[in-house]
Amino acid sequence: MRRLGLAILAVLVVLAIARGQEEKPVPDQPQWKSDAAKAGLDEAAIKQLDRDGLLIADQPLRQAFSVYVEGKLPTFITSDAVLNAFHVLFEESVKRLEETRAESLRELLVEVYAALPKAIEREGRAKPDEIFIASMPRARMVLAVALRLLGEKVELSEDEAKLVEAEVRQAEGAVGSGKPEWLGKPDKGFLAIDYTRFKPLGFYTDSTELQRYFRANRWLQTIPFRVDRDEELAAALLIGWAFSAEGGGKSRNPRREMYFYDWFLGTGDDLDLAAAADRGRFLSLGLENARESILDDIKDMPAINDQLRFIPENPQEVAELSFRLMPSFRLPDAVLFQRTTNPEAFERTFPQGLEVAAMLGNGVARDALDKKVLAEADRAIALTQGSSMYCESLRALATLNAPAEKEAPALFRSTAWQVKSCNTQLAGWAQMRHAWLLQAKENVLYAGLAQVPAGFVEPNPEFWCSLAALCERTQTALKDLGALRVNYTAIIQDCRALAKLIEDKNFSLFEDSPQDAGLTEAETETLIRTGYTLMLVDLAGLKDIKDKEKRNKEFAKRLRDAATDIEGGNPKSPEVIEEVLAENGGDLDTAWTALISLIRRIETLSHKQLRGIDFNEDERKFIQHVGQSLASCMFYGGNSWLTPRDDAPRAAVVASNPQLGKFLHVGIGRPRVMYILYEWKSERILCKGAVLPYAEFTHATRLTDTEWTAMQSTAERPAAPEWLKPIIEGGKFNNNSPDED
């Protein structure tokens, strides 16, 4: 094993040499300018850096942590890089939560569908109103479509089956809009279903099960059961009764079932299935009594429109009061967007992400917005004071606008730093929206030192404290929900990837070099990334197989067998699996603990830095190795951080305009290198950190992360926002890839 490790290390050295460039000293310049020239900045960029004290260079990275690995310049730990690690870890946790939820949803719908006929036949009550009998087909069909989208078989008549399958095809095709006849004719409040919303996005593209769950959940979010329409209300009550324990929900707690994400996202924007279950008694008391009870109890109307509909006649009405079997959530920014695109007050085709930054108090954003829009942003501040994790994350981002500590360098009171903070806030918000792109309600518009320091941290203790507290609460909530279970998927995939490489290329780890075997750079990176999986394989006897092809086939077989054993829950060496998990991020609970520890340490360093105290040797080592620490929190175990994946870009749809046929995306592009001139003991030190450039653009289709990443190196990639250009090298990003910097 040691010999193999040395061989892989040799490969890394060869790659490093091949990629290296000769550096020539630049004479007769201040040290930081010489360092900047060596880093590849031209004269214009150096002047820009000298003027503003910071510069986002046109040097793309595969991952934000990559900039902290090479160590040629002192490090500047940015809030951007740590927030990125938080969001990657958080999104993986949400994914585990959704995987659990997918099976729970399947079981729930099967139970409710089976119990539904009993709602009419319920003993001990008067003959049901005709409206309940008439509404039964609608109730059955809505549930049947969701079950079919999940891949379940459903008992239906031949005619019903044809209608259901037609809807399933439409949803799976995710193209166009329309309203099936069995849901009624198009009306001003429900013109049609936007089937593009059924295209799985984000991590929901990772597996067939998640894709099915996405479509089924989206269907249940989309179909309204409006309170003022008899047949729709009756159907909601029938389903609610079937969902209740009385109707067949067994020991389910309707409230717990529906408020699965309550702590994370706050309030649903529509009446939910649990509310319908609470009113199951009205099957015997009559529809009008049910309606009166609902209207008496309702405290507020929906605040966000997510339907294709006409502008309501009542300007105070955003959307009709309705039940949704799986309602999406009312987020502060979505409510803000609803208000700033109200056609009664504004003539705008889309909202702007700057409104969110203004709501959080960023001066650059506030100066850029129209006074009327800014007034709505101020009114929305109250919405961020909720107890949900989402609101807490917004408040943590708001601390980036806090006045700089008096001991901090002047840079952190400059307009340039406010621009950088605006980008950080919007990039953080976009990443959070990406994690919740299925559950969040989408807006639809109507039609000279003795020793050079190892580096510095952003001098904002309040932000680091808020972020650590947010992580601690999030870890506790995720643990309570069972989302931090161990994940073996990455290990299984890497075992099989290495097996395929060995077999396809007839590559011998014992005697071949990547160059001699003709491996591409991507294949060499796969080899390096997956090398840790050899710990899981018994290598005994392999060298005794003289025929190279047979030996490699046996090696590949052992790797695949190891993957199958792990997948089946019977690994040959459980203690080795634990070691691999510890190194490769499979243990989410451990990863959260590590991230919290890292942020708390940065918080301590920020206090020390503001007092002008040099870091000790242990703290210097922490700064020097922070790239590896962040990578570990982002599931790069062992030395896999040396070959990071090019998958950092994220994009989420936050609004659509059916009149234009376009979708507003917010997200982050590839991380970029940021240079900082940090004033330390009367000298300017050139440091290097990472930012994740915020992106906001419209597109004719809903983009997956893969599609958005591919766009990064093409002319189709949208330009940087105008407000961000002043701190970008040359005011723009070129279409270069991370391998061309």
N, C-alpha and C positions, 0 to 999 in steps of 0.2 A: 504493500500500500504506500509506503514511504517513497519507493522508487517511482511509482506511478504519479504521486504528488509532485515529485521533482520534475518528471517529464512534462506535466501540465504547466508547472511553473516556467520551464524552459520555453514552452510555447508562448506564454505571456511575455517573456522577455523579448523573444523574436518579434512579436507583434508590436511591442512598445518601441523597439528600435526601428522597425519598418515605418512606424507612424511618426517618429520623432523628426524634428527639424533642427538644423544647426542654428544656434543663437549667437549673434555677434553683438558685442557691447556697443552702446551708443555713447560716444565721448561728449564731454563738456555740457552736460545737462544735469538738472536736479535729479536726484535718485529716482523719484517717483516717475518722472518723465522717461527716464531710461527704461524703467520697469514697464511702463505703458507701451513704449515702442517695441520692446521684446515680446509683449503680449499680443502684438499684432495691430495695435491702434495706429492709424495714420495721423498726420499733423492736424487735420481738421477735427478729428475725434479727440485728440489730446487737448486742443484749445477748448472744445466744448466741455470736457471733463474739468479743465482748469477753471472755467467760468462758473459751472454749476455745482461742482463737487461730487457729482455722480453722473453715470452714463450707462444706459442699457445698450450694450454692444450688439451688433448684428452677428452674434456668435451663438448659433442654436445648440442645444444640448438634448440628449435623449431623455435624461432625467435631471431634476433639480439638484439631487445630491452629487451628481457627477463633478460639478465645479469644485466641490470641497475635497476631492480625492487626490488631485494631482499635486497640490502643495507647493507650487512654484511662487505663489504670492501669499501674503497673509490673508487669512480667512475673514469674511464678514458674514456672520450668520444672520440671514434675513428671516423676517416673519413669513415671507412667501414660501421659503423652502420647508420650514417646520409645519406651516399650514398644509402644504402639499402632502407631507407625510401623514398628518392627521386625517386628511380627506381620503387618501388611499386606504389607510387602515379602517376608517369609518365606513367607506363604501364596501369594502370586503365584508365587514360585519353586517351591514344592511343586506348584502347579498345572501349571507347565511340565514339571516332572519327571513328573507323572502323565500328561500328554498324550503324552510320549515313551514312558512305560511302557505306555500303552494299545495302541499299535501293536506294541510288543515282545511283549505278552501275546498278542495276536492271532496273530502269527507263531509263537510258541511252541506255542500250543494246536493250531494247524493241523498243525505238524510232529509233535507227540506223537500226535494222533488218527490221522494217516496211518501212523505207525510201529507203532501198537498191535497190529494183526493179526500182525505179524512176531514179537511176543513169544511167541505160541503155536507159530509155525512155525520158530522159531530152529533153525538147523542145528547139528549137532555135540553134541547133548545128548540125554539119555534122554527117553522119552515124558513129557510134563508130567503132573503130578498132576491128577486130575479136578477138584480144587478151583480150579485156575487156569482151566480151561475154563469152569467154572460161574460164575466171577467176572467173566468178560470182559464180559457185558452191563452189569453195574454200572459197570465202568470206562468203557465206551463211552458210556453214557447220561450219566454225570456230566460228561464232557468235551463231549458234544454239547449239553447244556443251556447250558454256558458259551459255546460257540461261537455258538449261536443268540442268546443274550443280547447278544453282540457284533455281531450282524447277519450272521453268516456262514452260508452254505448248507452243509448237512451231509448226506452220504449215509446214509440210514437206511431200514429196512424200513417199510412202511406202519404197522404196529402201533407200532413204536418212535417213529416221527415223531409219532403222536398223543400218546404219553406225554410226549415232550419238549416239544411245543407246549403241552401243558397246564401243565407247570412254568413255561415261559416266560411264559404269561399270568398265572399266579399271582404270579411275581416282578415282572412289570411292573405288575400291579395293586397290589402292596404292601399287601394287606389280609388279615387273618386268619392262621390257622396250620393246619398239617396235615402229614401225612407220606405221600408217594406209596407205593403198594404195592410198587413195584419197589425201594424202599430198605429194605423189611422192615416188619414190624409195629411199632407203637410199643412201646418198652421203657423201663425205668426210667432208662436213661442217655441216651436219645434219643427223647423223646416225640413231638416234632413240630418242624417248621421254622417259625420266626416270620417270616412274609413281610413284616411291616411293616419289617423291617431292609433291605429292598430299595428303599425310597424314597430316591432320590438327595437328598443334603443338601449344604449348603455350596457350594463352588465347583463341585461335580460337577453342579449344575443348569445350568451356563453353556452347555453345548453338548450336542448329541445324542450325540457321540462319548464325552464324559465320563460322561453318564448310562448309556450302554451299558457302559462300562468299570466303573462303580460296581457295577452289578447283577452283571456276570460275576465281578468280583473278590469281591463279597460271597458269591456262590454257592460259589466255591472255598474261601472261608473257612469256610463254614457246614457243608458236608457232611463228616462225619468218616469216616475209615477206621480203625476201632478195632483195636488190636493183638491184643486177646483174642478177636476174632471172625474166624473163618477166611475167610469170603468177602470181608469188608472188607479184611483184611490182604492177601489174595491180589490183590485189585483194585489196591491201592496199589503192590504190587511190580510188577505188569504195567505200570502207568502210569510208575513209576519207571524201569523198564528202557527203555521207549519214550522217556523223557526223556533218558536217558544217551546219550553219543556212540556207544556200541555199538549202541543201539537205534534210532538215527536222529536224535539231537540234533545231528548235524553237528559243528561245532567249538564248540558251546556249552560253557561252563564252568558246571556245575550250581550250584556254590557261589556264583559271582559272580551268576548269574541270580537266585538266591533271596535273597541277602543284599544286595539293591539298597538297602535302607534300614537296613542294619545300623548304620552310624555314627550315624544320626539317632535310632533307636528302641531299639537294643539287641537283646534276645533275643526270638525268637518263642516263643509259649507252647505250641506243639505241634510234633510232628515234621513236617518239611516235605518237599516234593517232591525236594529235593536229597538228603535222608536216604534217601528211597525209591530214588533213582537209585544211591546207594552200595551198595545191597543187591540190585541187579539180578542178581547171580550166584546168588542163592538160587532163581531160577526152576528151576535144575537141581539144587540141593541140597535142595530141599524146604521146605515151609512151616514145619514145627516148628523146623528149623535157623534159619530167618529170625527166628522169634519169639524163640528163645533168644538169638540174637546181639543183637537190639534190646534185650531186657531186661537183658542183661549190660552193654551200652554206656550205657544211660540213666542220667543223673546226677541228674535231678530230674523230678518229675511236673508236669503242668500246675498253675499256681497260680491260675487264674481260670476260672470257669465262664461260658460264653457260650451255653449250650444250654438249651432248655426240657427240664427233667429233674426227677426226684424227688430229695429229699435222699438222698445216698449213705449206705449202711449203715455204711461205714467212715468215721468222722469225720475221718480224716487224708486222705481222698480228696476232692479238690475237683472233679476232672473225670477222665474216663477217658483213658488214654494213647492217642493217635490221631495219624494223619497228616492233615494238611489240605493241599490242593494249593497254597493261598496263605494260610498261617497269619497271623493278626494278632499284634500284639506285646504283650509283657508289660511294662506300664508300672508304675512304683512305686506310683502312686496307685491303679491298678486292683487291685493285689495288696492294698494297704491296705484298700480297700473290700470285697474278698472276705473279708478277716479280720473286719472290723467288722460284717458282715452274716451271719456264720456262725450259723445257727439253733441250733447246739449251745451257743453262748456268749452270743448277743444276741437280743433280741426287737425287731427293727427292720425297718420296711418298706423303707427306703432309707438309704444312707449320707449323710453331710453333707460339703459342701465344706470346712467348717471343719477337718475332719480333715487336709486337705492343708496348710492354713496352720499347724496345730499341728505337723505333721511337719517343717515348715520352721522352727519355733521361734517363731512369733508368740505373744506373751503373752496377747492378747485371746482368740485361738482356744483356747489351752490352758486358760484360766480357764473357758471356756464349755462344755467337754466333760466328759462322764462320765469317771471315773477309769479304768474298764476300756477305754473307747475311747482315752483318752489314752495308756494303756500300749501299745496296738497302734500308735498313731502314733509313739511313741518307738521301738518295735521296727522300724518301717518306715524309720527314718532311714538305716539301713545300705543300703537299696535305692536310695537317691539317690546313692550314691557310685560308681555305674557310670561307664563312659567314654563313654556315648552323649551326643549333643547334647541329648536330652531331659533326661537327668540333669543335665547342665551348666546347662541353663536353670533347673531347679529350684534348683540351688545358687546361681545368680545371684540369684534371687528371695529366697533365704534371707538374703542379705547385707543386705536391707532391715531385718532384725531386729537387725543389729549395734548395739551401744551407740552412742549419738550421740557425735560428737567433742566433747571438753570445751569447745572454742571455739564450738560450735553453740548457738543460742538455746535457752532452756528448753523451748520448744514441742516440740522434737524428742526430748524425754525424757518427754513427757506421754502419758497414756492415749489422748487424742484422736488423737495422731499414730500410736499403735499401731493404732488402729481404721482409720485411713486406710491404713496400710501393709498391714493384713490385706486390705483391699479391693483394693489394688494387686496383692498376691500372687495372690489368687484370680482377679482379672480377667486377669492375665497367664497363669495356668495354664489358665483357660477358653479363652483365645484359642489357646493351643498345642494343647489338645485338639481345638479346632475345625479346626485345620490338618490334624490326623491323625485325623479322625473315621472314616475308612474303615480305616486301618491299625492303629489302637489297638484292643485287645481290650476289648469292652464287657462290663461286669458284668451278668449276669442272675441275679436272686435266685431262690432255689428257690420251686417253686410258691410536724524542723527542720534540714534539711541545706543546705549551700551549693548543692547540686544534688540533686534527687530521683533516686535510682538508676533506671536503665532496668529493673532487675529483679534476680532472684536465681535460683539453682538449688537443687535439693535438696542439702543439704550432706552427701552420703554418697559420698565418693570411691571406696570399695570397691565399691559397687554399679555406678557408672559404669565402673570398670575391668573388672569381671567381664562386664558387658554388651558392652563393646567387644571383649573377647577372644572372647566367644561369637559375635559377628557376624563376626569375622575367620576363625574356624574354619569357620563356616557358609558363608561366601563361598567359601573354598577347596574345601570338599566339594562344593558346588553346581557350581562351575566344573569340577571333575574329572568330575562326572556329566553335564556338558553341559546343565545346566538353566538356564544364564544366557544362552541364545541370545536374540537380539533379537526383540522382540514388536511386530508391526505392527498387531495386532488393534484396539487403541483408536483408532489413526489412521484405519484403514479404516472403523470404525463411525462415527466423528465426521464423516468426509467424507460418508457416506451420510445421516447424521442432518441435517446442514446442507442437503444437497441436497433432502431431503424437505420440510424446513421452508420453504425458498425456493419450491419448486414448489407445495406444498399451500396456502400462504398468499399466493402471488403477491407475495412480499416482496422489495423491492429494497434491497440493501445500500447503494446509491448515493444513493437519494432518499427512502426511507421511514424514519420513526422507529418503534420498537416500539409506542409508544402509538398513533400514527396508524394503524398497520396492524392494531391490535386484538390484538396478541400477548398471550397470557397470561403470567403471571410465569414459569411453567415453560418456555414457549417462548422467552421473553427470556433465561432462564438458559442454555438450549440454544444460543442465538445467541452469547452471550458465551463459553461454554465451547469452542465449536467454531470460534471466529474464527481460530485459528492455522492451520486447514487451508487458508486462502486463500493461504498461502505456496506451496502445492503446485499451484496452478492458474494457468494463463496467462490473464490478464485482458484481453489485447489484443483489441481489436475489439468488446468487449461493449457499450461505450457507443454504438457506431455502430448498434446494433440499436434502432430507434426504438420498435417495439412492445414494451411492458413484459412482457407474458406470454411472448412469444417469447424476449426477452432472458433472463428468469428460467429458462425451460426450457433454454436453452443453457448458462447458468451451472450449473444443477443437473446437466446432462449432463457438463460438464467435471469437476465434483466426483466424480461416479460413475466417470468414466473414470479419474481419478487413483486412486480406491480400487481399481479393477480392476487397474490397472497395478502398484500396490504389492502387491496380493494375488498377482499372477502373478510377482512378483520382477523387474519391469521398470519401476521408477519413472522418470519423465522427467528428474528432477533429483535424482540420488543425494546430491549435497552438501546439498541442502535437506532431504532426508529425515534425514540425519545431524543437522542442526541441530534439526529438529523432535523427533527422538528424544532428543537431549540435554536439551531443554526439557520434554519430556512423559513422561519415565520409561520409555520403551520399552526402554532399555538397562539391564537388571537389574544387570549388573556395575558399571556406573557408579553406579547407585542405591545398591548395597551400599557401595561406596567412600565415597560422600557421607555415608551414615548413620554409618559408622565414624568418619569425620573429625568429624562433628557431636558424637558421643558423647565422643570423646577431648577435644574442646575443652571440653565441659561438665565433664568430669573435671578439667581444668586450672582452670577457673573455680571449681569447688567447693573446691579447695585454697586458691586465692587468697581466696575469700570467707570461709573459716574463719579466715584470718589477719587479717581485717578490712581488706584492701587494696581500695581502689576499683578498679573496672574502668576500663581506658583507653577511648579513644574507639572504637577498632576493636572492642573487646569489647562496648561498649554497643550498637554497631550490630548485632553478632551477636545479642545478646539481643532487640533490637527486631525483627529479621527472622527469628527462629527459627520463627515460624508458617509463613512461606513455605518455609523450608528443610525443615521436617517435611513440608509438603504435597508438595514435590517428590519426597521419598523415598516418598510414598504415591501417586505417579503423577498429580499435579496440576501440569501444566506451564504455562508462560506465566503468565497471570493467572487461570487456571481455579480457583484456590483461593478466589476471591471468590464462586463459586457452587458450593459443595461438594455432593456427592450425599448423600442421606439414607440411607446404607447401612452405618453403623458398627455397629449391633447384630449380635451373633453368638450362636448357641446351638448346643450339641452335646449329644447324648444320651450319658450315661456309665453309665447303669444302667436296667434295666427290671424290673418286678415283674408277672409274668403273672397272679398271683392278683388283683391290683388292676386290671390292664389299664391301667397307667400307665407313663410313661417319665420318668426323672429327667433334666432338662436343666440344664446350667450354661452361663453365658455372660455377656455384657455388654449393658447397655442403651445408650440414647443417652448420649453424653458429657455431663457436667454441669460447670458452672462451679464452681470451688472458690476461695474467698477465704482468704487467709493474712495474718495480722499478723506480719510478719517484723521482729524486733528488730535494728535496725542503728544502731550508735553512739548508744545510749540513746534511740532513737525507734522507735515502732511504725509500720511502713510497710504500708499496705494493698496487697496484690498479688493478682493474678488468675492462676489456672492451670486445668488441666483434669483431671478424673478420669473413669474409665470404671466406672460402678457395677456391681458384681458382682451377678448374678442367679442364683438357684437355685430351681427349681420343678418340679412334676410336671404332666404334661399327658396327655390321653387319646390324643394322636397325636404322631408325631415331627414337629417343626416345622422347616421350611426357614427360612433367614435372612429371606426375604421375608415369610413368615408371622409370624415373631417381630418384625420391624420394624413391621409393620402393627399388631400388638398393643400397641405402645408407647403409642399415643394412645387406647386404649380402657380401659374399666373392667376388662377381663379381664387387663390387665397385672399381674403379681404384685407384691405390696408389697416394699419393700426388706427385706433380712434384719434381724432384730431387733438384732443386734450392730452394724449400721451406722447405725441410726436416730439414735443420740446426736449424730452430727456432720452430720446432714442438716437443712436448714432446715425447722423445724416437725416434724421426725421422719418426713416422708413426701414422696414425689414426686406431683405431680398429673399428670393425663393430658394435659398440654399438649404441643403439637408445637414443633419448633425455631423455627417462624415466628411463634409466639405469645409468645415470651419478651420 
